Each structure stands twice: as structure tokens, then as C-alpha cells.
Amino acid sequence: MYQPEVFAFPEDGDRIPALPFPPGAPSLWLVDAVRHGGRAQRLAPGVLDAGELDRAARLALAADRSCYVAAHVALRLLLGARLGVAPDAVPLTREPCPSCGGPHGRPATGGGVHFSLSHTRGVALLAFADAPVGVDVEVVPTPEVVSEIAGQLHPAESRELAELPAEQRPAAFGRVWTRKEAHLKGEGTGLAGGLAAEYMGTGLLPRPGPAGWTVTDVEVPAGYAAAVAVRAAGQPPARDGDRRK
């Protein structure tokens, strides 16, 4: 299990020091949007672009706006430090979707570093690596949500959940959901890649694979679940025939 660093926002919009990203492993950062959302909001006008500010403003709930802003300000600060540019000058783009070729694949900078971002109620998680990477953090779901969605998982995972005591199912579902979401984000397909295609397991440790990927749980505050997926150096994206059933 990975232990992320806790991100500290600078007092002003200045660049933060360049941070080393370990080769072959992800660098993970946890953002507490509840504690630090106010500082991120003050930095946002000088860091985020017009599109990001507009997307934040369109979110209906203040808590969601605060979390989005904190996550994206932290992302630009960390990417700016890595790339050696001002945070507002980080060139954020999208790679082509591997499923349909549309402009909604993995977020990218046009070279230099791979990254992924996920945020949920009050918490954001960011991952950086020297190979394609995906990260996901979620609030542990209610039993009702587990019952509604468990059937969409790999059949073996659905059986595992059904065999657990009811009180253990939400945490187990949170583990397997974030593992799958992290991998699909790393592939660049998102949930369009399907929840049943890969078996990752609901247990305390993820099962090996998918082929060419390392999936690891991430330590996050109680009530949340998180995982990160990193593609092995030199491995191409998976084709449909490569996916384990």
C-alpha cells in the first residue's frame, strides 16, 4: 500500500520547489480540500485557466467547487514544478481515447510527465509517474449502492462480495471499485472500458495484473478508498484480446 505525501499550498502563487518523482513508481499527493480549500481559492485566479474556473463555477455545491479548485490548483503547482514552468503556463491537453479516438483520453501535458487526478467529497489524490498512470479515490459507498452495482463487476468479484458479511461489503466494494477505476483511467478509457473485464479482487490486497500494469491500494483517511495503477515501462496499451476474463 502506498502512503501519499500531504500537499501543502504555498502562501502565494509562487512556484513550489521541483519535486523528485521516483523512477518506476508513482509519486502520490493527497489534498485536503476541507482544511486548505480557502487558500486554494485565493490562488485559483492566478493559477487556473478560464476553462477550469468556468467548470468550477458551474458545480452546484460549494463543497464540490472547493474540492475541484483545490485539486486543480495543486495539480498545476506540482506539474509546474516538474516541468519548470509557471503553474498557469502548464500545457494541459487530452490524448486520443484508445476506444474511439475522440479527444477525451488520458489528460496530458504534451510530454515530460504522466499524471492522473481524482477527487471526491473533501479529498483529492494526484499521481505522477514516468509511465502512464491512473488514480482513483472514492467515499466508501453505502450498502444500497453496493447492492445496486455489485452485479456489474467481474463475476468472481460479485461472488466474493455476496459471501462477505453485510457490514464488510462497502469497504470491499470501495477497494475493488477504485482498483478498477484507477486502471481504466490509466488506460485512458474510463468506465467505458467496463467493470467486468478484469478480475482484481475485493480482498485486502489487489490481485496481480492486469497484464502490463501494477495496481496498488493507497492509504487514505477513514471512510475513503483509493488505488493507483501504473503501466510497466515499455508496455503498449492493452488490446481487447489481452484483457484477462
Secondary structure as a PSIPRED ss2 file (coil, helix, strand):
# PSIPRED VFORMAT (PSIPRED V4.0)

   1 M C   1.000  0.000  0.000
   2 Y E   0.000  0.000  1.000
   3 Q C   1.000  0.000  0.000
   4 P C   1.000  0.000  0.000
   5 E E   0.000  0.000  1.000
   6 V E   0.000  0.000  1.000
   7 F C   1.000  0.000  0.000
   8 A C   1.000  0.000  0.000
   9 F C   1.000  0.000  0.000
  10 P C   1.000  0.000  0.000
  11 E C   1.000  0.000  0.000
  12 D C   1.000  0.000  0.000
  13 G C   1.000  0.000  0.000
  14 D C   1.000  0.000  0.000
  15 R C   1.000  0.000  0.000
  16 I C   1.000  0.000  0.000
  17 P C   1.000  0.000  0.000
  18 A C   1.000  0.000  0.000
  19 L C   1.000  0.000  0.000
  20 P C   1.000  0.000  0.000
  21 F C   1.000  0.000  0.000
  22 P C   1.000  0.000  0.000
  23 P C   1.000  0.000  0.000
  24 G C   1.000  0.000  0.000
  25 A C   1.000  0.000  0.000
  26 P C   1.000  0.000  0.000
  27 S E   0.000  0.000  1.000
  28 L E   0.000  0.000  1.000
  29 W E   0.000  0.000  1.000
  30 L E   0.000  0.000  1.000
  31 V E   0.000  0.000  1.000
  32 D E   0.000  0.000  1.000
  33 A H   0.000  1.000  0.000
  34 V H   0.000  1.000  0.000
  35 R H   0.000  1.000  0.000
  36 H H   0.000  1.000  0.000
  37 G H   0.000  1.000  0.000
  38 G H   0.000  1.000  0.000
  39 R H   0.000  1.000  0.000
  40 A H   0.000  1.000  0.000
  41 Q H   0.000  1.000  0.000
  42 R H   0.000  1.000  0.000
  43 L H   0.000  1.000  0.000
  44 A H   0.000  1.000  0.000
  45 P H   0.000  1.000  0.000
  46 G H   0.000  1.000  0.000
  47 V H   0.000  1.000  0.000
  48 L C   1.000  0.000  0.000
  49 D C   1.000  0.000  0.000
  50 A H   0.000  1.000  0.000
  51 G H   0.000  1.000  0.000
  52 E H   0.000  1.000  0.000
  53 L H   0.000  1.000  0.000
  54 D H   0.000  1.000  0.000
  55 R H   0.000  1.000  0.000
  56 A H   0.000  1.000  0.000
  57 A H   0.000  1.000  0.000
  58 R H   0.000  1.000  0.000
  59 L C   1.000  0.000  0.000
  60 A C   1.000  0.000  0.000
  61 L C   1.000  0.000  0.000
  62 A H   0.000  1.000  0.000
  63 A H   0.000  1.000  0.000
  64 D H   0.000  1.000  0.000
  65 R H   0.000  1.000  0.000
  66 S H   0.000  1.000  0.000
  67 C H   0.000  1.000  0.000
  68 Y H   0.000  1.000  0.000
  69 V H   0.000  1.000  0.000
  70 A H   0.000  1.000  0.000
  71 A H   0.000  1.000  0.000
  72 H H   0.000  1.000  0.000
  73 V H   0.000  1.000  0.000
  74 A H   0.000  1.000  0.000
  75 L H   0.000  1.000  0.000
  76 R H   0.000  1.000  0.000
  77 L H   0.000  1.000  0.000
  78 L H   0.000  1.000  0.000
  79 L H   0.000  1.000  0.000
  80 G H   0.000  1.000  0.000
  81 A H   0.000  1.000  0.000
  82 R H   0.000  1.000  0.000
  83 L H   0.000  1.000  0.000
  84 G C   1.000  0.000  0.000
  85 V C   1.000  0.000  0.000
  86 A C   1.000  0.000  0.000
  87 P H   0.000  1.000  0.000
  88 D H   0.000  1.000  0.000
  89 A H   0.000  1.000  0.000
  90 V C   1.000  0.000  0.000
  91 P C   1.000  0.000  0.000
  92 L C   1.000  0.000  0.000
  93 T E   0.000  0.000  1.000
  94 R E   0.000  0.000  1.000
  95 E C   1.000  0.000  0.000
  96 P C   1.000  0.000  0.000
  97 C C   1.000  0.000  0.000
  98 P C   1.000  0.000  0.000
  99 S C   1.000  0.000  0.000
 100 C C   1.000  0.000  0.000
 101 G C   1.000  0.000  0.000
 102 G C   1.000  0.000  0.000
 103 P C   1.000  0.000  0.000
 104 H C   1.000  0.000  0.000
 105 G C   1.000  0.000  0.000
 106 R C   1.000  0.000  0.000
 107 P E   0.000  0.000  1.000
 108 A E   0.000  0.000  1.000
 109 T C   1.000  0.000  0.000
 110 G C   1.000  0.000  0.000
 111 G C   1.000  0.000  0.000
 112 G C   1.000  0.000  0.000
 113 V C   1.000  0.000  0.000
 114 H E   0.000  0.000  1.000
 115 F E   0.000  0.000  1.000
 116 S E   0.000  0.000  1.000
 117 L E   0.000  0.000  1.000
 118 S E   0.000  0.000  1.000
 119 H E   0.000  0.000  1.000
 120 T E   0.000  0.000  1.000
 121 R C   1.000  0.000  0.000
 122 G C   1.000  0.000  0.000
 123 V E   0.000  0.000  1.000
 124 A E   0.000  0.000  1.000
 125 L E   0.000  0.000  1.000
 126 L E   0.000  0.000  1.000
 127 A E   0.000  0.000  1.000
 128 F E   0.000  0.000  1.000
 129 A E   0.000  0.000  1.000
 130 D C   1.000  0.000  0.000
 131 A C   1.000  0.000  0.000
 132 P C   1.000  0.000  0.000
 133 V E   0.000  0.000  1.000
 134 G E   0.000  0.000  1.000
 135 V E   0.000  0.000  1.000
 136 D E   0.000  0.000  1.000
 137 V E   0.000  0.000  1.000
 138 E E   0.000  0.000  1.000
 139 V E   0.000  0.000  1.000
 140 V C   1.000  0.000  0.000
 141 P C   1.000  0.000  0.000
 142 T C   1.000  0.000  0.000
 143 P H   0.000  1.000  0.000
 144 E H   0.000  1.000  0.000
 145 V H   0.000  1.000  0.000
 146 V H   0.000  1.000  0.000
 147 S H   0.000  1.000  0.000
 148 E H   0.000  1.000  0.000
 149 I H   0.000  1.000  0.000
 150 A H   0.000  1.000  0.000
 151 G H   0.000  1.000  0.000
 152 Q H   0.000  1.000  0.000
 153 L C   1.000  0.000  0.000
 154 H C   1.000  0.000  0.000
 155 P H   0.000  1.000  0.000
 156 A H   0.000  1.000  0.000
 157 E H   0.000  1.000  0.000
 158 S H   0.000  1.000  0.000
 159 R H   0.000  1.000  0.000
 160 E H   0.000  1.000  0.000
 161 L H   0.000  1.000  0.000
 162 A H   0.000  1.000  0.000
 163 E H   0.000  1.000  0.000
 164 L C   1.000  0.000  0.000
 165 P C   1.000  0.000  0.000
 166 A H   0.000  1.000  0.000
 167 E H   0.000  1.000  0.000
 168 Q H   0.000  1.000  0.000
 169 R H   0.000  1.000  0.000
 170 P H   0.000  1.000  0.000
 171 A H   0.000  1.000  0.000
 172 A H   0.000  1.000  0.000
 173 F H   0.000  1.000  0.000
 174 G H   0.000  1.000  0.000
 175 R H   0.000  1.000  0.000
 176 V H   0.000  1.000  0.000
 177 W H   0.000  1.000  0.000
 178 T H   0.000  1.000  0.000
 179 R H   0.000  1.000  0.000
 180 K H   0.000  1.000  0.000
 181 E H   0.000  1.000  0.000
 182 A H   0.000  1.000  0.000
 183 H H   0.000  1.000  0.000
 184 L H   0.000  1.000  0.000
 185 K H   0.000  1.000  0.000
 186 G H   0.000  1.000  0.000
 187 E H   0.000  1.000  0.000
 188 G C   1.000  0.000  0.000
 189 T C   1.000  0.000  0.000
 190 G H   0.000  1.000  0.000
 191 L H   0.000  1.000  0.000
 192 A H   0.000  1.000  0.000
 193 G H   0.000  1.000  0.000
 194 G C   1.000  0.000  0.000
 195 L C   1.000  0.000  0.000
 196 A C   1.000  0.000  0.000
 197 A C   1.000  0.000  0.000
 198 E C   1.000  0.000  0.000
 199 Y C   1.000  0.000  0.000
 200 M C   1.000  0.000  0.000
 201 G C   1.000  0.000  0.000
 202 T C   1.000  0.000  0.000
 203 G C   1.000  0.000  0.000
 204 L C   1.000  0.000  0.000
 205 L C   1.000  0.000  0.000
 206 P C   1.000  0.000  0.000
 207 R C   1.000  0.000  0.000
 208 P C   1.000  0.000  0.000
 209 G C   1.000  0.000  0.000
 210 P C   1.000  0.000  0.000
 211 A C   1.000  0.000  0.000
 212 G C   1.000  0.000  0.000
 213 W E   0.000  0.000  1.000
 214 T E   0.000  0.000  1.000
 215 V E   0.000  0.000  1.000
 216 T E   0.000  0.000  1.000
 217 D E   0.000  0.000  1.000
 218 V E   0.000  0.000  1.000
 219 E C   1.000  0.000  0.000
 220 V C   1.000  0.000  0.000
 221 P C   1.000  0.000  0.000
 222 A C   1.000  0.000  0.000
 223 G C   1.000  0.000  0.000
 224 Y E   0.000  0.000  1.000
 225 A E   0.000  0.000  1.000
 226 A E   0.000  0.000  1.000
 227 A E   0.000  0.000  1.000
 228 V E   0.000  0.000  1.000
 229 A E   0.000  0.000  1.000
 230 V E   0.000  0.000  1.000
 231 R E   0.000  0.000  1.000
 232 A C   1.000  0.000  0.000
 233 A C   1.000  0.000  0.000
 234 G C   1.000  0.000  0.000
 235 Q C   1.000  0.000  0.000
 236 P C   1.000  0.000  0.000
 237 P C   1.000  0.000  0.000
 238 A C   1.000  0.000  0.000
 239 R C   1.000  0.000  0.000
 240 D H   0.000  1.000  0.000
 241 G H   0.000  1.000  0.000
 242 D H   0.000  1.000  0.000
 243 R C   1.000  0.000  0.000
 244 R C   1.000  0.000  0.000
 245 K C   1.000  0.000  0.000
